[in-house]
Amino acid sequence: MRIPAFDLPGASPRPVEYLDLSWEMFGELCRALALKVARDFHPDLVVGIARAGVIPGAVVASILRVDFHSMKISRKEGDEVVRERPAILSAAPMQAAGKRVLLVDEIATSGETLRMALAAVRDVRPAEVRTATSFARTRGYKPDYVALATDATIIYPWDRKVFDEGKLVVNPRYQGMLDD
């Protein structure tokens, strides 16, 4: 879907591509990611980066039939951005020591979050650690495994609708772009 967007006041619209991801498509992307990993890496455990990376991380861990753990790295508190750079808010799991670890996030753009997670996981001395994301930008950090490279703005199924005053409504961030 293409929606006009404006970068600067008075600027002409430029097309912005949106990928409205269904739960079914998300599941297929997780399956594809797990298959890519399974071809040449056999992790002992998967570490998902909270918040959104735990969702594909848990699914990939389930498909690969390995243990799942999480760690939190974020610029946000709640939905509000409070830091210029991401911060490690929970430590890498000690269970990663001596193990082959797959580190999973939902998207790679600059790679700042994944680099921080890699450093934290390496501090617990895993046997090996590799990275995987559901999505990666065509320019920027390249994880070891990616389900889909795209520059589209992704509307995740878990972010499409949110609670507002006790009702499930289209996320205000996507108002006018999505149907109810």
C-alpha positions, 0 to 999 in steps of 0.5 A: 500500500502506498500513502503520500507523506510529507517530509517538510512543510510545503514539500510535495508528497513522496510515496511511502510504502507500508507493509501491513503485516498480518499474523499469518504473514508474520508466522510465515516470515518466522518459519522462513527465518527459522529455516534459514537459521537451521540450514547452517546453524544449530543454536542451543538457545534463542535470545529475543530482544524485548519488546518486539524481538521477543515475538519472532524470537519465541516463535523461532525458538519454538520452531527450532525446538530450543530454549528461549530467553529475553533481554530488554534493550530500548530507547523507550519507557512505555511508548515514550522515547526517553533516550537518544540511544538504546540502553540495556535494561535487563542483562543477557541471560547467564544460560547463554554461557558456553552455548550457541546463541541466536539473538533475535530482534524484529528489525535491523536498521542502524544495528545499534540495538543488535550491537549492544545485545551482541556485546552483552551476550558475548560478556557471558561467554557463549560458544558462538552467537549469531543474529537474526531479524524478521526485517532489515533495511536494504541499507544499514546493519546486516544480521546473519539471518533476515526473513525479508529486506525492505524499506517499507514502514512495517505495521506489525500485527501486534501494533496495529490495534491498541487499547485506548480508554478500554477499547481496542482501536487502530493505533493512532500512529496509523490513523487514516492509513488503515481500515478498522 
